[in-house]
């Protein structure tokens, strides 16, 4: 069974350049939001 914590990168080369750029930008924005969410959850825990 594969380790669920191992990240694999998406191969954007199979997409047209415009779509690849758009999806890469969206993935980057999502990663920032997830990081902010984790930081906020930790802060909530600290305040409890």
PDBQT receptor file of N, H, CA, C and O in Angstrom, charges set to zero:
ATOM      1  N   UNK A   1       0.857  -1.187   0.000  1.00  0.00    +0.000 N 
ATOM      2  CA  UNK A   1       0.000   0.000   0.000  1.00  0.00    +0.000 C 
ATOM      3  C   UNK A   1       0.897   1.241   0.000  1.00  0.00    +0.000 C 
ATOM      4  O   UNK A   1       1.839   1.318   0.788  1.00  0.00    +0.000 OA
ATOM      5  N   UNK A   2       0.614   2.217  -0.877  1.00  0.00    +0.000 N 
ATOM      6  H   UNK A   2      -0.151   2.155  -1.518  1.00  0.00    +0.000 HD
ATOM      7  CA  UNK A   2       1.444   3.427  -0.925  1.00  0.00    +0.000 C 
ATOM      8  C   UNK A   2       1.279   4.283   0.328  1.00  0.00    +0.000 C 
ATOM      9  O   UNK A   2       0.207   4.328   0.932  1.00  0.00    +0.000 OA
ATOM     10  N   UNK A   3       2.347   4.952   0.698  1.00  0.00    +0.000 N 
ATOM     11  H   UNK A   3       3.217   4.916   0.208  1.00  0.00    +0.000 HD
ATOM     12  CA  UNK A   3       2.329   5.852   1.849  1.00  0.00    +0.000 C 
ATOM     13  C   UNK A   3       1.502   7.082   1.488  1.00  0.00    +0.000 C 
ATOM     14  O   UNK A   3       1.837   7.777   0.528  1.00  0.00    +0.000 OA
ATOM     15  N   UNK A   4       0.422   7.374   2.235  1.00  0.00    +0.000 N 
ATOM     16  H   UNK A   4       0.150   6.810   3.014  1.00  0.00    +0.000 HD
ATOM     17  CA  UNK A   4      -0.439   8.521   1.889  1.00  0.00    +0.000 C 
ATOM     18  C   UNK A   4       0.243   9.878   2.094  1.00  0.00    +0.000 C 
ATOM     19  O   UNK A   4      -0.245  10.894   1.600  1.00  0.00    +0.000 OA
ATOM     20  N   UNK A   5       1.363   9.902   2.815  1.00  0.00    +0.000 N 
ATOM     21  H   UNK A   5       1.760   9.077   3.216  1.00  0.00    +0.000 HD
ATOM     22  CA  UNK A   5       2.045  11.167   3.059  1.00  0.00    +0.000 C 
ATOM     23  C   UNK A   5       3.089  11.488   1.996  1.00  0.00    +0.000 C 
ATOM     24  O   UNK A   5       3.663  12.577   1.991  1.00  0.00    +0.000 OA
ATOM     25  N   UNK A   6       3.330  10.547   1.104  1.00  0.00    +0.000 N 
ATOM     26  H   UNK A   6       2.864   9.663   1.108  1.00  0.00    +0.000 HD
ATOM     27  CA  UNK A   6       4.294  10.782   0.035  1.00  0.00    +0.000 C 
ATOM     28  C   UNK A   6       3.602  11.572  -1.067  1.00  0.00    +0.000 C 
ATOM     29  O   UNK A   6       2.570  11.158  -1.596  1.00  0.00    +0.000 OA
ATOM     30  N   UNK A   7       4.183  12.706  -1.400  1.00  0.00    +0.000 N 
ATOM     31  H   UNK A   7       5.021  13.042  -0.971  1.00  0.00    +0.000 HD
ATOM     32  CA  UNK A   7       3.593  13.569  -2.426  1.00  0.00    +0.000 C 
ATOM     33  C   UNK A   7       4.192  13.245  -3.778  1.00  0.00    +0.000 C 
ATOM     34  O   UNK A   7       5.395  13.013  -3.902  1.00  0.00    +0.000 OA
ATOM     35  N   UNK A   8       3.353  13.233  -4.773  1.00  0.00    +0.000 N 
ATOM     36  H   UNK A   8       2.376  13.421  -4.672  1.00  0.00    +0.000 HD
ATOM     37  CA  UNK A   8       3.865  13.078  -6.123  1.00  0.00    +0.000 C 
ATOM     38  C   UNK A   8       3.474  14.330  -6.908  1.00  0.00    +0.000 C 
ATOM     39  O   UNK A   8       2.372  14.853  -6.745  1.00  0.00    +0.000 OA
ATOM     40  N   UNK A   9       4.359  14.793  -7.737  1.00  0.00    +0.000 N 
ATOM     41  H   UNK A   9       5.254  14.369  -7.870  1.00  0.00    +0.000 HD
ATOM     42  CA  UNK A   9       4.121  16.002  -8.512  1.00  0.00    +0.000 C 
ATOM     43  C   UNK A   9       3.276  15.674  -9.729  1.00  0.00    +0.000 C 
ATOM     44  O   UNK A   9       3.429  14.613 -10.334  1.00  0.00    +0.000 OA
ATOM     45  N   UNK A  10       2.398  16.573 -10.080  1.00  0.00    +0.000 N 
ATOM     46  H   UNK A  10       2.274  17.435  -9.589  1.00  0.00    +0.000 HD
ATOM     47  CA  UNK A  10       1.581  16.414 -11.276  1.00  0.00    +0.000 C 
ATOM     48  C   UNK A  10       2.415  16.793 -12.487  1.00  0.00    +0.000 C 
ATOM     49  O   UNK A  10       3.163  17.770 -12.454  1.00  0.00    +0.000 OA
ATOM     50  N   UNK A  11       2.288  16.027 -13.541  1.00  0.00    +0.000 N 
ATOM     51  H   UNK A  11       1.680  15.233 -13.568  1.00  0.00    +0.000 HD
ATOM     52  CA  UNK A  11       3.021  16.299 -14.767  1.00  0.00    +0.000 C 
ATOM     53  C   UNK A  11       2.190  17.238 -15.656  1.00  0.00    +0.000 C 
ATOM     54  O   UNK A  11       1.262  16.804 -16.339  1.00  0.00    +0.000 OA
ATOM     55  N   UNK A  12       2.535  18.509 -15.634  1.00  0.00    +0.000 N 
ATOM     56  H   UNK A  12       3.288  18.862 -15.079  1.00  0.00    +0.000 HD
ATOM     57  CA  UNK A  12       1.807  19.505 -16.425  1.00  0.00    +0.000 C 
ATOM     58  C   UNK A  12       2.183  19.463 -17.907  1.00  0.00    +0.000 C 
ATOM     59  O   UNK A  12       1.536  20.113 -18.728  1.00  0.00    +0.000 OA
ATOM     60  N   UNK A  13       3.217  18.708 -18.249  1.00  0.00    +0.000 N 
ATOM     61  H   UNK A  13       3.743  18.181 -17.582  1.00  0.00    +0.000 HD
ATOM     62  CA  UNK A  13       3.689  18.661 -19.639  1.00  0.00    +0.000 C 
ATOM     63  C   UNK A  13       2.669  18.057 -20.593  1.00  0.00    +0.000 C 
ATOM     64  O   UNK A  13       2.724  18.306 -21.797  1.00  0.00    +0.000 OA
ATOM     65  N   UNK A  14       1.740  17.267 -20.068  1.00  0.00    +0.000 N 
ATOM     66  H   UNK A  14       1.695  17.065 -19.090  1.00  0.00    +0.000 HD
ATOM     67  CA  UNK A  14       0.738  16.643 -20.927  1.00  0.00    +0.000 C 
ATOM     68  C   UNK A  14      -0.381  17.607 -21.315  1.00  0.00    +0.000 C 
ATOM     69  O   UNK A  14      -1.238  17.262 -22.129  1.00  0.00    +0.000 OA
ATOM     70  N   UNK A  15      -0.382  18.806 -20.742  1.00  0.00    +0.000 N 
ATOM     71  H   UNK A  15       0.314  19.085 -20.080  1.00  0.00    +0.000 HD
ATOM     72  CA  UNK A  15      -1.425  19.800 -20.997  1.00  0.00    +0.000 C 
ATOM     73  C   UNK A  15      -0.908  20.898 -21.915  1.00  0.00    +0.000 C 
ATOM     74  O   UNK A  15       0.298  21.091 -22.067  1.00  0.00    +0.000 OA
ATOM     75  N   UNK A  16      -1.852  21.612 -22.522  1.00  0.00    +0.000 N 
ATOM     76  H   UNK A  16      -2.832  21.455 -22.399  1.00  0.00    +0.000 HD
ATOM     77  CA  UNK A  16      -1.417  22.755 -23.324  1.00  0.00    +0.000 C 
ATOM     78  C   UNK A  16      -0.873  23.825 -22.373  1.00  0.00    +0.000 C 
ATOM     79  O   UNK A  16      -1.287  23.884 -21.215  1.00  0.00    +0.000 OA
ATOM     80  N   UNK A  17       0.046  24.667 -22.843  1.00  0.00    +0.000 N 
ATOM     81  H   UNK A  17       0.383  24.620 -23.783  1.00  0.00    +0.000 HD
ATOM     82  CA  UNK A  17       0.734  25.612 -21.947  1.00  0.00    +0.000 C 
ATOM     83  C   UNK A  17      -0.199  26.529 -21.162  1.00  0.00    +0.000 C 
ATOM     84  O   UNK A  17       0.057  26.796 -19.988  1.00  0.00    +0.000 OA
ATOM     85  N   UNK A  18      -1.259  27.010 -21.770  1.00  0.00    +0.000 N 
ATOM     86  H   UNK A  18      -1.468  26.792 -22.723  1.00  0.00    +0.000 HD
ATOM     87  CA  UNK A  18      -2.177  27.905 -21.062  1.00  0.00    +0.000 C 
ATOM     88  C   UNK A  18      -2.884  27.213 -19.915  1.00  0.00    +0.000 C 
ATOM     89  O   UNK A  18      -2.998  27.764 -18.820  1.00  0.00    +0.000 OA
ATOM     90  N   UNK A  19      -3.358  26.004 -20.170  1.00  0.00    +0.000 N 
ATOM     91  H   UNK A  19      -3.266  25.556 -21.060  1.00  0.00    +0.000 HD
ATOM     92  CA  UNK A  19      -4.033  25.229 -19.126  1.00  0.00    +0.000 C 
ATOM     93  C   UNK A  19      -3.053  24.860 -18.027  1.00  0.00    +0.000 C 
ATOM     94  O   UNK A  19      -3.383  24.940 -16.843  1.00  0.00    +0.000 OA
ATOM     95  N   UNK A  20      -1.853  24.458 -18.413  1.00  0.00    +0.000 N 
ATOM     96  H   UNK A  20      -1.585  24.393 -19.374  1.00  0.00    +0.000 HD
ATOM     97  CA  UNK A  20      -0.835  24.090 -17.427  1.00  0.00    +0.000 C 
ATOM     98  C   UNK A  20      -0.513  25.270 -16.524  1.00  0.00    +0.000 C 
ATOM     99  O   UNK A  20      -0.402  25.108 -15.308  1.00  0.00    +0.000 OA
ATOM    100  N   UNK A  21      -0.364  26.448 -17.103  1.00  0.00    +0.000 N 
ATOM    101  H   UNK A  21      -0.454  26.579 -18.090  1.00  0.00    +0.000 HD
ATOM    102  CA  UNK A  21      -0.053  27.642 -16.311  1.00  0.00    +0.000 C 
ATOM    103  C   UNK A  21      -1.199  27.955 -15.361  1.00  0.00    +0.000 C 
ATOM    104  O   UNK A  21      -0.973  28.234 -14.183  1.00  0.00    +0.000 OA
ATOM    105  N   UNK A  22      -2.425  27.911 -15.864  1.00  0.00    +0.000 N 
ATOM    106  H   UNK A  22      -2.609  27.684 -16.821  1.00  0.00    +0.000 HD
ATOM    107  CA  UNK A  22      -3.595  28.197 -15.027  1.00  0.00    +0.000 C 
ATOM    108  C   UNK A  22      -3.676  27.216 -13.852  1.00  0.00    +0.000 C 
ATOM    109  O   UNK A  22      -3.856  27.626 -12.706  1.00  0.00    +0.000 OA
ATOM    110  N   UNK A  23      -3.541  25.925 -14.146  1.00  0.00    +0.000 N 
ATOM    111  H   UNK A  23      -3.394  25.591 -15.077  1.00  0.00    +0.000 HD
ATOM    112  CA  UNK A  23      -3.645  24.925 -13.087  1.00  0.00    +0.000 C 
ATOM    113  C   UNK A  23      -2.498  25.024 -12.091  1.00  0.00    +0.000 C 
ATOM    114  O   UNK A  23      -2.697  24.806 -10.896  1.00  0.00    +0.000 OA
ATOM    115  N   UNK A  24      -1.320  25.345 -12.563  1.00  0.00    +0.000 N 
ATOM    116  H   UNK A  24      -1.159  25.522 -13.534  1.00  0.00    +0.000 HD
ATOM    117  CA  UNK A  24      -0.181  25.514 -11.673  1.00  0.00    +0.000 C 
ATOM    118  C   UNK A  24      -0.404  26.704 -10.740  1.00  0.00    +0.000 C 
ATOM    119  O   UNK A  24      -0.079  26.636  -9.555  1.00  0.00    +0.000 OA
ATOM    120  N   UNK A  25      -0.956  27.788 -11.272  1.00  0.00    +0.000 N 
ATOM    121  H   UNK A  25      -1.220  27.844 -12.234  1.00  0.00    +0.000 HD
ATOM    122  CA  UNK A  25      -1.262  28.957 -10.439  1.00  0.00    +0.000 C 
ATOM    123  C   UNK A  25      -2.324  28.619  -9.397  1.00  0.00    +0.000 C 
ATOM    124  O   UNK A  25      -2.222  29.028  -8.240  1.00  0.00    +0.000 OA
ATOM    125  N   UNK A  26      -3.341  27.870  -9.815  1.00  0.00    +0.000 N 
ATOM    126  H   UNK A  26      -3.424  27.538 -10.754  1.00  0.00    +0.000 HD
ATOM    127  CA  UNK A  26      -4.401  27.490  -8.884  1.00  0.00    +0.000 C 
ATOM    128  C   UNK A  26      -3.854  26.581  -7.783  1.00  0.00    +0.000 C 
ATOM    129  O   UNK A  26      -4.212  26.732  -6.615  1.00  0.00    +0.000 OA
ATOM    130  N   UNK A  27      -2.997  25.646  -8.152  1.00  0.00    +0.000 N 
ATOM    131  H   UNK A  27      -2.706  25.523  -9.101  1.00  0.00    +0.000 HD
ATOM    132  CA  UNK A  27      -2.398  24.747  -7.159  1.00  0.00    +0.000 C 
ATOM    133  C   UNK A  27      -1.565  25.532  -6.156  1.00  0.00    +0.000 C 
ATOM    134  O   UNK A  27      -1.604  25.252  -4.958  1.00  0.00    +0.000 OA
ATOM    135  N   UNK A  28      -0.816  26.508  -6.638  1.00  0.00    +0.000 N 
ATOM    136  H   UNK A  28      -0.784  26.735  -7.611  1.00  0.00    +0.000 HD
ATOM    137  CA  UNK A  28      -0.005  27.339  -5.740  1.00  0.00    +0.000 C 
ATOM    138  C   UNK A  28      -0.884  28.131  -4.784  1.00  0.00    +0.000 C 
ATOM    139  O   UNK A  28      -0.580  28.228  -3.595  1.00  0.00    +0.000 OA
ATOM    140  N   UNK A  29      -1.963  28.692  -5.293  1.00  0.00    +0.000 N 
ATOM    141  H   UNK A  29      -2.209  28.613  -6.259  1.00  0.00    +0.000 HD
ATOM    142  CA  UNK A  29      -2.879  29.462  -4.442  1.00  0.00    +0.000 C 
ATOM    143  C   UNK A  29      -3.532  28.561  -3.398  1.00  0.00    +0.000 C 
ATOM    144  O   UNK A  29      -3.701  28.968  -2.248  1.00  0.00    +0.000 OA
ATOM    145  N   UNK A  30      -3.897  27.352  -3.784  1.00  0.00    +0.000 N 
ATOM    146  H   UNK A  30      -3.760  27.021  -4.718  1.00  0.00    +0.000 HD
ATOM    147  CA  UNK A  30      -4.510  26.408  -2.852  1.00  0.00    +0.000 C 
ATOM    148  C   UNK A  30      -3.524  26.034  -1.755  1.00  0.00    +0.000 C 
ATOM    149  O   UNK A  30      -3.908  25.935  -0.589  1.00  0.00    +0.000 OA
ATOM    150  N   UNK A  31      -2.263  25.826  -2.108  1.00  0.00    +0.000 N 
ATOM    151  H   UNK A  31      -1.951  25.907  -3.054  1.00  0.00    +0.000 HD
ATOM    152  CA  UNK A  31      -1.248  25.491  -1.107  1.00  0.00    +0.000 C 
ATOM    153  C   UNK A  31      -1.106  26.602  -0.079  1.00  0.00    +0.000 C 
ATOM    154  O   UNK A  31      -0.942  26.326   1.109  1.00  0.00    +0.000 OA
ATOM    155  N   UNK A  32      -1.166  27.860  -0.520  1.00  0.00    +0.000 N 
ATOM    156  H   UNK A  32      -1.299  28.084  -1.486  1.00  0.00    +0.000 HD
ATOM    157  CA  UNK A  32      -1.089  28.995   0.397  1.00  0.00    +0.000 C 
ATOM    158  C   UNK A  32      -2.292  28.979   1.340  1.00  0.00    +0.000 C 
ATOM    159  O   UNK A  32      -2.140  29.192   2.543  1.00  0.00    +0.000 OA
ATOM    160  N   UNK A  33      -3.482  28.729   0.802  1.00  0.00    +0.000 N 
ATOM    161  H   UNK A  33      -3.605  28.556  -0.175  1.00  0.00    +0.000 HD
ATOM    162  CA  UNK A  33      -4.685  28.695   1.632  1.00  0.00    +0.000 C 
ATOM    163  C   UNK A  33      -4.639  27.556   2.645  1.00  0.00    +0.000 C 
ATOM    164  O   UNK A  33      -5.047  27.735   3.793  1.00  0.00    +0.000 OA
ATOM    165  N   UNK A  34      -4.155  26.404   2.239  1.00  0.00    +0.000 N 
ATOM    166  H   UNK A  34      -3.824  26.259   1.306  1.00  0.00    +0.000 HD
ATOM    167  CA  UNK A  34      -4.032  25.275   3.165  1.00  0.00    +0.000 C 
ATOM    168  C   UNK A  34      -3.051  25.617   4.284  1.00  0.00    +0.000 C 
ATOM    169  O   UNK A  34      -3.316  25.334   5.452  1.00  0.00    +0.000 OA
ATOM    170  N   UNK A  35      -1.927  26.222   3.930  1.00  0.00    +0.000 N 
ATOM    171  H   UNK A  35      -1.712  26.452   2.981  1.00  0.00    +0.000 HD
ATOM    172  CA  UNK A  35      -0.934  26.613   4.941  1.00  0.00    +0.000 C 
ATOM    173  C   UNK A  35      -1.547  27.601   5.934  1.00  0.00    +0.000 C 
ATOM    174  O   UNK A  35      -1.343  27.474   7.142  1.00  0.00    +0.000 OA
ATOM    175  N   UNK A  36      -2.292  28.577   5.432  1.00  0.00    +0.000 N 
ATOM    176  H   UNK A  36      -2.458  28.680   4.451  1.00  0.00    +0.000 HD
ATOM    177  CA  UNK A  36      -2.941  29.551   6.307  1.00  0.00    +0.000 C 
ATOM    178  C   UNK A  36      -3.959  28.866   7.211  1.00  0.00    +0.000 C 
ATOM    179  O   UNK A  36      -4.071  29.200   8.390  1.00  0.00    +0.000 OA
ATOM    180  N   UNK A  37      -4.700  27.911   6.660  1.00  0.00    +0.000 N 
ATOM    181  H   UNK A  37      -4.609  27.640   5.702  1.00  0.00    +0.000 HD
ATOM    182  CA  UNK A  37      -5.694  27.184   7.448  1.00  0.00    +0.000 C 
ATOM    183  C   UNK A  37      -5.032  26.416   8.580  1.00  0.00    +0.000 C 
ATOM    184  O   UNK A  37      -5.516  26.433   9.712  1.00  0.00    +0.000 OA
ATOM    185  N   UNK A  38      -3.936  25.747   8.283  1.00  0.00    +0.000 N 
ATOM    186  H   UNK A  38      -3.543  25.733   7.364  1.00  0.00    +0.000 HD
ATOM    187  CA  UNK A  38      -3.214  24.990   9.313  1.00  0.00    +0.000 C 
ATOM    188  C   UNK A  38      -2.721  25.932  10.405  1.00  0.00    +0.000 C 
ATOM    189  O   UNK A  38      -2.848  25.639  11.594  1.00  0.00    +0.000 OA
ATOM    190  N   UNK A  39      -2.155  27.066   9.992  1.00  0.00    +0.000 N 
ATOM    191  H   UNK A  39      -2.052  27.304   9.026  1.00  0.00    +0.000 HD
ATOM    192  CA  UNK A  39      -1.677  28.040  10.979  1.00  0.00    +0.000 C 
ATOM    193  C   UNK A  39      -2.827  28.543  11.843  1.00  0.00    +0.000 C 
ATOM    194  O   UNK A  39      -2.661  28.713  13.051  1.00  0.00    +0.000 OA
ATOM    195  N   UNK A  40      -3.979  28.782  11.248  1.00  0.00    +0.000 N 
ATOM    196  H   UNK A  40      -4.114  28.644  10.266  1.00  0.00    +0.000 HD
ATOM    197  CA  UNK A  40      -5.145  29.255  12.007  1.00  0.00    +0.000 C 
ATOM    198  C   UNK A  40      -5.657  28.189  12.961  1.00  0.00    +0.000 C 
ATOM    199  O   UNK A  40      -6.042  28.504  14.087  1.00  0.00    +0.000 OA
ATOM    200  N   UNK A  41      -5.669  26.943  12.534  1.00  0.00    +0.000 N 
ATOM    201  H   UNK A  41      -5.357  26.687  11.619  1.00  0.00    +0.000 HD
ATOM    202  CA  UNK A  41      -6.107  25.855  13.405  1.00  0.00    +0.000 C 
ATOM    203  C   UNK A  41      -5.178  25.740  14.607  1.00  0.00    +0.000 C 
ATOM    204  O   UNK A  41      -5.640  25.549  15.732  1.00  0.00    +0.000 OA
ATOM    205  N   UNK A  42      -3.889  25.853  14.381  1.00  0.00    +0.000 N 
ATOM    206  H   UNK A  42      -3.513  26.008  13.467  1.00  0.00    +0.000 HD
ATOM    207  CA  UNK A  42      -2.915  25.803  15.483  1.00  0.00    +0.000 C 
ATOM    208  C   UNK A  42      -3.149  26.969  16.432  1.00  0.00    +0.000 C 
ATOM    209  O   UNK A  42      -3.091  26.796  17.650  1.00  0.00    +0.000 OA
ATOM    210  N   UNK A  43      -3.408  28.139  15.896  1.00  0.00    +0.000 N 
ATOM    211  H   UNK A  43      -3.455  28.280  14.907  1.00  0.00    +0.000 HD
ATOM    212  CA  UNK A  43      -3.651  29.313  16.751  1.00  0.00    +0.000 C 
ATOM    213  C   UNK A  43      -4.921  29.122  17.570  1.00  0.00    +0.000 C 
ATOM    214  O   UNK A  43      -4.948  29.489  18.744  1.00  0.00    +0.000 OA
ATOM    215  N   UNK A  44      -5.957  28.565  16.992  1.00  0.00    +0.000 N 
ATOM    216  H   UNK A  44      -5.935  28.267  16.037  1.00  0.00    +0.000 HD
ATOM    217  CA  UNK A  44      -7.189  28.284  17.750  1.00  0.00    +0.000 C 
ATOM    218  C   UNK A  44      -6.869  27.325  18.900  1.00  0.00    +0.000 C 
ATOM    219  O   UNK A  44      -7.321  27.527  20.028  1.00  0.00    +0.000 OA
ATOM    220  N   UNK A  45      -6.093  26.289  18.609  1.00  0.00    +0.000 N 
ATOM    221  H   UNK A  45      -5.726  26.125  17.693  1.00  0.00    +0.000 HD
ATOM    222  CA  UNK A  45      -5.710  25.336  19.653  1.00  0.00    +0.000 C 
ATOM    223  C   UNK A  45      -4.914  26.001  20.766  1.00  0.00    +0.000 C 
ATOM    224  O   UNK A  45      -5.127  25.708  21.943  1.00  0.00    +0.000 OA
ATOM    225  N   UNK A  46      -4.006  26.887  20.404  1.00  0.00    +0.000 N 
ATOM    226  H   UNK A  46      -3.833  27.124  19.448  1.00  0.00    +0.000 HD
ATOM    227  CA  UNK A  46      -3.214  27.590  21.399  1.00  0.00    +0.000 C 
ATOM    228  C   UNK A  46      -4.097  28.463  22.302  1.00  0.00    +0.000 C 
ATOM    229  O   UNK A  46      -3.833  28.599  23.497  1.00  0.00    +0.000 OA
ATOM    230  N   UNK A  47      -5.113  29.032  21.733  1.00  0.00    +0.000 N 
ATOM    231  H   UNK A  47      -5.327  28.921  20.762  1.00  0.00    +0.000 HD
ATOM    232  CA  UNK A  47      -5.996  29.905  22.533  1.00  0.00    +0.000 C 
ATOM    233  C   UNK A  47      -6.942  29.121  23.416  1.00  0.00    +0.000 C 
ATOM    234  O   UNK A  47      -7.454  29.644  24.406  1.00  0.00    +0.000 OA
ATOM    235  N   UNK A  48      -7.176  27.876  23.064  1.00  0.00    +0.000 N 
ATOM    236  H   UNK A  48      -6.760  27.451  22.260  1.00  0.00    +0.000 HD
ATOM    237  CA  UNK A  48      -8.037  27.048  23.919  1.00  0.00    +0.000 C 
ATOM    238  C   UNK A  48      -7.257  26.621  25.142  1.00  0.00    +0.000 C 
ATOM    239  O   UNK A  48      -7.789  25.916  25.999  1.00  0.00    +0.000 OA
TER     240      UNK A  48
